[in-house]
């Protein structure tokens, strides 16, 4: 599936689609169609729940260093500021911010290493 996604992506839109089976979040890439967030192959998960700015970003920087280009880091966090900090950091350093999924009491962020 990842081979279909070009290295340079436009920013995805995160939408929630409903069907008879329930609601599910998806990433919508303007040039590639829809990717279900639940099908993203995660190489590493970082639990940053309970941490406040700037710690989620600092831990994400360290965690993504261990990944190879193209691998995905999933970050679990509770800090609202990460919704701004992580996409901005990705844009500055060349990673792809794939989206955020809201769970009960925390967020799941997805970053593809550039």
PyMOL commands that set and color helices and strands:
alter all, ss='L'
color gray80, all
select helices_A, chain A and resi 2-4+37-39+55-65+82-93
alter helices_A, ss='H'
color red, helices_A
select strands_A, chain A and resi 13-19+22-29+33-36+44-48+72-77+96-103+106-112
alter strands_A, ss='S'
color yellow, strands_A
deselect
rebuild
show_as cartoon
